[in-house]
Amino acid sequence: MLYEVLHSVVPPLARAVWRPSVEGIDNVPLTGPVLLASNHLSFADSVVIPIVAPRKVVFLAKAEYFTGSGLKGQLSKAWFEGLGMVPVDRNDTRAALNSLDVALEVLGRGDAFGIYPEGTRSRDGRLYRGRTGVAQLALTAGVPVVPVGLLGTDQLQPVDARLPLTGQEGAGAYNDRPADA
């Protein structure tokens, strides 16, 4: 329910403030399992992709966002769960590997799963070497991969900024044609 509430409020508000431009959105299938593989420039990427995608996209997020204490911790957990994010403990190798099982469950339900092949945010705007998780998921689940290229989100929310900047506009997403597994 929180997902529906957040997605009825956040996307229209974010689109009005940031005015993202999107190309190739019709390359994202409206139904069926699909991987959205994107570069990762900013903390805001996991918000930008779901607000411009034509369907729900599930992302992994580091577990610390879900385990904080007090009101701030509860609000953080509610925010990330409401955005459809799933926690992963990046400090525990076994838990990180289990996150691929979570992705397979999401894909098995016929949902879209967003992933950053680089495994972390780029601090300098360059594309880092990808990891093998995307290929492993695509081949195991037999699902298409839609490449997503984000531009300008590093200006929207620079690496060390706690919140997105409201005066920034024009972050963009480019979705290429799906590649079959």
BAFI-526493 format. One record per residue (C-alpha): y, x, z; residue in three letters. Coordinates in steps of 0.05 Angstrom, whole numbers. Each point is the difference from the previous one (the first is absolute). Last residue first. Example, Ala and Ser with C-alpha at 12.3 -4.5 7.8 and 13.67 -1.06 7.14 Angstrom:
2
+--------+--------+--------+------+
!      Y !      X !      Z ! resn !
+--------+--------+--------+------+
!    -21 !    273 !    143 !  SER !
!    -69 !    -27 !     13 !  ALA !
+--------+--------+--------+------+
This chain:
181
+--------+--------+--------+------+
!      Y !      X !      Z ! resn !
+--------+--------+--------+------+
!   -272 !    387 !   -454 !  ALA !
!     46 !    -36 !    -49 !  ASP !
!     71 !     24 !     -8 !  ALA !
!     54 !    -53 !     11 !  PRO !
!     63 !      3 !    -43 !  ARG !
!     59 !     33 !     32 !  ASP !
!     42 !    -28 !     56 !  ASN !
!     70 !     29 !      8 !  TYR !
!     37 !    -12 !     65 !  ALA !
!     73 !      9 !     13 !  GLY !
!     50 !     10 !     55 !  ALA !
!     66 !    -27 !    -27 !  GLY !
!     41 !    -10 !     63 !  GLU !
!     23 !     40 !     59 !  GLN !
!     53 !    -30 !     46 !  GLY !
!    -52 !    -28 !     48 !  THR !
!    -30 !     67 !     18 !  LEU !
!    -73 !     -7 !     22 !  PRO !
!    -13 !     13 !     74 !  LEU !
!    -20 !     61 !     42 !  ARG !
!     25 !     50 !    -51 !  ALA !
!    -37 !     67 !      0 !  ASP !
!    -34 !     -7 !    -68 !  VAL !
!     58 !    -34 !    -35 !  PRO !
!     -3 !    -76 !     -4 !  GLN !
!     31 !    -30 !    -62 !  LEU !
!     13 !     70 !    -28 !  GLN !
!    -74 !     18 !      5 !  ASP !
!    -14 !    -69 !    -30 !  THR !
!     36 !     23 !    -63 !  GLY !
!    -59 !     -2 !    -48 !  LEU !
!    -70 !    -26 !     13 !  LEU !
!    -55 !      8 !    -52 !  GLY !
!    -59 !    -46 !      5 !  VAL !
!    -66 !     13 !    -35 !  PRO !
!    -45 !    -62 !     -3 !  VAL !
!    -72 !     18 !     15 !  VAL !
!    -55 !    -47 !    -23 !  PRO !
!    -59 !    -16 !     45 !  VAL !
!    -73 !     23 !     -1 !  GLY !
!     -3 !      0 !     77 !  ALA !
!    -32 !     69 !      5 !  THR !
!     34 !     29 !    -61 !  LEU !
!     69 !    -26 !     18 !  ALA !
!     -7 !     19 !     73 !  LEU !
!    -24 !     71 !    -14 !  GLN !
!     54 !     10 !    -53 !  ALA !
!     54 !    -23 !     48 !  VAL !
!    -28 !     41 !     58 !  GLY !
!     -2 !     66 !    -39 !  THR !
!     66 !     30 !     22 !  ARG !
!     62 !      8 !    -42 !  GLY !
!     40 !     63 !     -7 !  ARG !
!     73 !    -12 !     19 !  TYR !
!     52 !    -35 !    -43 !  LEU !
!     69 !     29 !     14 !  ARG !
!     53 !    -37 !     39 !  GLY !
!      9 !     55 !     52 !  ASP !
!    -32 !    -30 !     62 !  ARG !
!    -55 !    -35 !    -38 !  SER !
!    -33 !    -51 !     45 !  ARG !
!    -73 !      8 !     16 !  THR !
!    -70 !    -10 !    -28 !  GLY !
!     20 !     22 !    -70 !  GLU !
!    -44 !    -55 !    -29 !  PRO !
!     44 !    -52 !     34 !  TYR !
!    -38 !    -65 !      5 !  ILE !
!     13 !    -74 !     -9 !  GLY !
!    -59 !    -49 !      3 !  PHE !
!      1 !    -65 !    -38 !  ALA !
!    -48 !    -55 !     22 !  ASP !
!    -66 !    -24 !    -28 !  GLY !
!    -35 !     -4 !     67 !  ARG !
!    -41 !     61 !    -19 !  GLY !
!     66 !     38 !    -13 !  LEU !
!     21 !    -11 !     72 !  VAL !
!    -69 !     19 !     25 !  GLU !
!      0 !     62 !    -44 !  LEU !
!     68 !     20 !     29 !  ALA !
!    -27 !     -8 !     70 !  VAL !
!    -59 !     44 !    -19 !  ASP !
!     50 !     52 !    -26 !  LEU !
!     33 !     -4 !     68 !  SER !
!    -66 !     22 !     29 !  ASN !
!     15 !     69 !    -28 !  LEU !
!     65 !      2 !     40 !  ALA !
!    -38 !    -23 !     62 !  ALA !
!    -51 !     56 !     -9 !  ARG !
!     55 !     52 !    -10 !  THR !
!     38 !    -23 !     62 !  ASP !
!     74 !     22 !     -3 !  ASN !
!     16 !    -50 !    -56 !  ARG !
!    -19 !    -59 !     44 !  ASP !
!      5 !    -58 !    -48 !  VAL !
!     33 !    -68 !     12 !  PRO !
!     -2 !    -56 !    -52 !  VAL !
!     64 !    -27 !    -30 !  MET !
!      8 !    -72 !    -22 !  GLY !
!     76 !     -1 !      9 !  LEU !
!     -9 !    -44 !     61 !  GLY !
!    -47 !     51 !     29 !  GLU !
!     54 !     53 !     -9 !  PHE !
!     55 !    -43 !     30 !  TRP !
!    -43 !    -27 !     57 !  ALA !
!    -21 !     71 !     20 !  LYS !
!     72 !     25 !     -2 !  SER !
!     24 !    -60 !     40 !  LEU !
!    -53 !     11 !     53 !  GLN !
!     16 !     75 !      4 !  GLY !
!     75 !    -14 !      7 !  LYS !
!    -14 !    -52 !     53 !  LEU !
!    -40 !     48 !     43 !  GLY !
!    -50 !     51 !    -24 !  SER !
!    -15 !     27 !    -70 !  GLY !
!    -71 !     -8 !    -28 !  THR !
!      9 !    -32 !    -69 !  PHE !
!     49 !     49 !    -33 !  TYR !
!    -39 !     58 !     31 !  GLU !
!    -61 !    -21 !    -41 !  ALA !
!     28 !     27 !    -65 !  LYS !
!      6 !    -52 !    -53 !  ALA !
!    -51 !    -23 !    -51 !  LEU !
!     25 !    -47 !    -53 !  PHE !
!    -19 !    -72 !    -21 !  VAL !
!     36 !    -30 !    -60 !  VAL !
!     12 !    -75 !     -5 !  LYS !
!     18 !    -23 !    -70 !  ARG !
!     55 !      5 !    -53 !  PRO !
!     20 !     68 !     26 !  ALA !
!     75 !     10 !     11 !  VAL !
!      3 !    -12 !     75 !  ILE !
!    -68 !     32 !     12 !  PRO !
!     20 !     64 !    -36 !  ILE !
!     67 !      7 !     35 !  VAL !
!    -28 !     -7 !     70 !  VAL !
!    -53 !     54 !     -4 !  SER !
!     50 !     43 !    -37 !  ASP !
!     52 !     -6 !     56 !  ALA !
!    -30 !     60 !     37 !  PHE !
!     22 !     40 !    -60 !  SER !
!    -21 !     40 !    -61 !  LEU !
!    -73 !    -18 !     -9 !  HIS !
!    -29 !     -1 !    -71 !  ASN !
!    -40 !    -62 !    -12 !  SER !
!    -71 !    -23 !    -13 !  ALA !
!     -7 !    -76 !     -1 !  LEU !
!    -74 !    -14 !      4 !  LEU !
!    -26 !    -66 !    -26 !  VAL !
!    -47 !    -56 !     22 !  PRO !
!      7 !    -66 !    -35 !  GLY !
!     61 !    -43 !    -13 !  THR !
!     71 !      8 !    -25 !  LEU !
!    -16 !     64 !    -37 !  PRO !
!     57 !     51 !      4 !  VAL !
!     19 !     19 !    -71 !  ASN !
!     49 !    -59 !     -1 !  ASP !
!     43 !     41 !     48 !  ILE !
!     12 !     50 !    -56 !  GLY !
!     71 !     18 !     19 !  GLU !
!     34 !    -15 !     66 !  VAL !
!     71 !      7 !     23 !  SER !
!     16 !     -5 !     73 !  PRO !
!     62 !    -39 !     22 !  ARG !
!      4 !     33 !     69 !  TRP !
!     36 !    -54 !     39 !  VAL !
!    -20 !    -63 !    -38 !  ALA !
!    -70 !     25 !    -15 !  ARG !
!     -8 !     19 !     74 !  ALA !
!     22 !    -69 !     23 !  LEU !
!    -45 !    -36 !    -50 !  PRO !
!    -59 !     45 !     18 !  PRO !
!     10 !     -3 !     76 !  VAL !
!      4 !    -75 !     13 !  VAL !
!    -59 !    -37 !    -32 !  SER !
!    -42 !     63 !      5 !  HIS !
!     13 !      7 !     74 !  LEU !
!    -20 !    -72 !     14 !  VAL !
!    -62 !      3 !    -44 !  GLU !
!    -23 !     66 !     31 !  TYR !
!     12 !    -28 !     70 !  LEU !
!    -48 !    -57 !    -17 !  MET !
+--------+--------+--------+------+
